[in-house]
Amino acid sequence: MLKTISFAGIIFIAGFVQSSAQSNDLSQNQKSHYLYTKAAEIRQTQETALLELKGKKNKVHTVELPVIEKVVINKEPLISINNDLRLDGDMSSVALTRELAQMREVENLSQKLGVEIENKQYLSLYREAASWLGTRYRRGSMGVKGVDCSGFTSIIYNKVFDKQIPRTSRGIANQLSETLLAEDLLPGDLVFFATRGKKYINHVGVYLGNDCFVHASIKGGVMVNNLNETYYKRSFQKAGRL
């Protein structure tokens, strides 16, 4: 019985190593989900093996499962496994817990905002943007009970980037230090629109990545939209960086 379970464990771990080697093209979100899923599968296999080896007198025999020193994803050693999940053989349990928590947060924020988070450098932006989702639109206001587009943008810039910016979308547009093409935008850059059918800028949003931006919309309050949506593609005026 012991040999059978050990052999099954070897087959399982071997399959994990092989599937890990094939994961070079995984995105950050897919990578996060992949690690959590595989860690759970490994723990479940170990627990099942121990339970099956319990005798009639409830004696537990030790099962020696293979040790994986490193699993390489995107050519970087991410984890080593010895009856547990570790992201780096030299990491303390505190660092491991912190790293896993951050991976989970990235996954949750990505799902909430509908934007794949590829760079943890902008986590503070994503956190703040997500915390405002659903806040209703109120012209001239800058509070949790209501906010307009320039007010929302001002709050983001003050809390995330520690910058004081003009209170109107037109005023913000006039202070850009650099005008950018849409394909050159980075999270935190600004996008401007003329939603009244003229060239006069009257709306602003904060770029999040993957052609998406967060803004306070008259129709839906604080929400995330895509620059390629017909309405915003037609009313888009310019984009830039402060």
SVG drawing of the C-alpha trace seen along z (x, -y; Angstrom):
<svg xmlns="http://www.w3.org/2000/svg" viewBox="-27 -75 45 78">
<polyline fill="none" stroke="black" stroke-width="0.4" points="0.0,0.0 2.8,-2.3 4.6,-1.8 1.4,-2.4 0.7,-5.7 4.3,-6.8 4.2,-6.0 1.0,-8.0 2.6,-10.9 5.6,-10.7 3.3,-10.7 1.3,-13.7 4.4,-15.7 6.0,-14.8 2.9,-16.1 3.1,-19.3 6.7,-19.9 5.8,-19.2 2.8,-21.5 4.9,-24.2 7.5,-24.0 4.7,-24.7 3.5,-27.8 6.1,-30.3 3.5,-32.4 1.2,-32.8 0.1,-36.4 0.5,-37.7 -3.2,-36.8 -3.0,-33.4 0.3,-32.8 -1.2,-33.7 -4.2,-31.4 -1.9,-28.7 0.2,-28.7 -2.7,-28.7 -4.4,-25.9 -1.3,-23.7 -0.4,-24.3 -4.0,-23.2 -3.7,-20.1 -0.4,-19.1 -1.7,-19.6 -4.8,-17.6 -2.7,-14.7 -0.6,-14.6 -3.6,-14.6 -5.3,-11.9 -2.2,-9.7 -1.9,-9.9 -5.6,-9.1 -5.5,-6.0 -2.5,-4.7 -4.3,-4.7 -4.6,-1.1 -7.4,0.4 -5.8,-0.8 -5.6,-4.3 -1.9,-4.1 -0.4,-6.6 2.6,-5.6 4.9,-8.2 4.8,-8.8 7.9,-10.3 6.7,-12.5 9.3,-13.9 10.8,-17.3 10.6,-20.0 13.4,-22.4 12.2,-25.0 9.5,-25.5 10.4,-27.8 7.8,-30.1 8.9,-32.8 12.5,-31.7 12.3,-32.8 12.4,-30.4 9.2,-31.2 8.5,-28.3 10.2,-25.4 8.0,-22.7 8.7,-20.5 5.3,-19.6 4.4,-23.3 4.3,-26.1 7.2,-28.6 7.9,-31.4 11.6,-31.4 13.7,-29.0 15.2,-31.9 12.0,-33.7 10.8,-33.8 7.2,-32.7 6.3,-36.4 7.6,-37.3 5.8,-34.3 2.5,-35.3 2.9,-38.8 3.7,-37.7 0.8,-35.3 -1.5,-38.0 -0.4,-40.5 -0.9,-37.9 -4.4,-37.4 -5.0,-41.1 -3.8,-41.6 -6.2,-38.8 -9.1,-40.4 -8.4,-43.9 -8.1,-42.7 -11.5,-41.0 -13.1,-43.9 -11.8,-46.5 -11.8,-44.3 -8.2,-45.1 -5.3,-42.7 -2.7,-44.1 0.7,-43.5 2.8,-45.8 2.6,-45.9 4.1,-49.3 0.6,-50.7 -1.2,-48.8 -2.0,-51.9 -3.7,-53.4 -5.8,-50.2 -6.7,-50.0 -7.9,-53.6 -9.8,-53.3 -11.5,-50.1 -12.6,-51.7 -14.6,-54.3 -16.4,-52.0 -20.2,-52.6 -20.0,-56.0 -22.7,-58.1 -22.1,-61.1 -22.8,-64.5 -21.7,-67.6 -19.4,-69.8 -18.9,-67.3 -15.8,-65.5 -17.1,-63.0 -18.1,-59.4 -21.8,-60.4 -21.1,-61.8 -18.3,-63.0 -17.8,-64.4 -15.2,-63.5 -12.6,-66.2 -13.2,-65.9 -12.6,-62.1 -9.4,-62.6 -8.2,-65.2 -8.8,-62.8 -6.9,-60.0 -4.0,-62.3 -3.9,-63.7 -4.2,-60.3 -2.1,-58.2 0.5,-60.6 0.4,-63.3 -0.3,-66.0 -2.7,-68.9 -4.3,-69.4 -6.9,-71.8 -10.5,-71.2 -11.9,-71.2 -11.2,-68.7 -10.2,-71.6 -7.8,-73.0 -6.2,-69.6 -5.8,-69.2 -4.1,-72.6 -1.4,-71.5 -0.2,-68.4 3.5,-68.2 3.3,-65.7 0.7,-64.7 0.7,-61.0 -0.8,-58.6 -3.2,-56.1 -0.7,-53.2 1.9,-55.0 -0.2,-55.5 0.7,-54.1 -1.5,-53.6 -2.1,-56.9 -2.0,-58.9 -5.0,-61.0 -7.6,-60.7 -9.9,-63.6 -13.2,-63.7 -15.6,-66.2 -18.9,-64.4 -21.1,-67.2 -20.3,-66.8 -17.8,-69.7 -14.0,-70.0 -14.4,-71.6 -13.0,-69.2 -15.5,-68.5 -14.6,-65.1 -11.5,-63.4 -10.6,-59.9 -7.6,-58.1 -6.0,-55.4 -5.6,-51.9 -4.0,-49.9 -5.3,-47.5 -7.2,-50.5 -9.3,-50.9 -9.8,-54.0 -11.7,-54.8 -13.9,-57.9 -17.0,-59.4 -19.7,-59.1 -22.9,-61.0 -24.7,-57.8 -23.2,-55.3 -21.1,-57.1 -17.5,-55.9 -16.9,-53.0 -14.4,-51.5 -14.8,-51.8 -12.7,-51.1 -11.3,-53.7 -12.4,-51.5 -16.1,-51.7 -17.9,-53.7 -19.1,-56.5 -15.6,-57.2 -13.8,-56.6 -16.0,-59.2 -15.6,-61.8 -11.9,-61.2 -9.8,-64.4 -6.4,-63.7 -4.3,-61.9 -1.3,-62.9 0.8,-63.0 1.2,-65.6"/>
</svg>
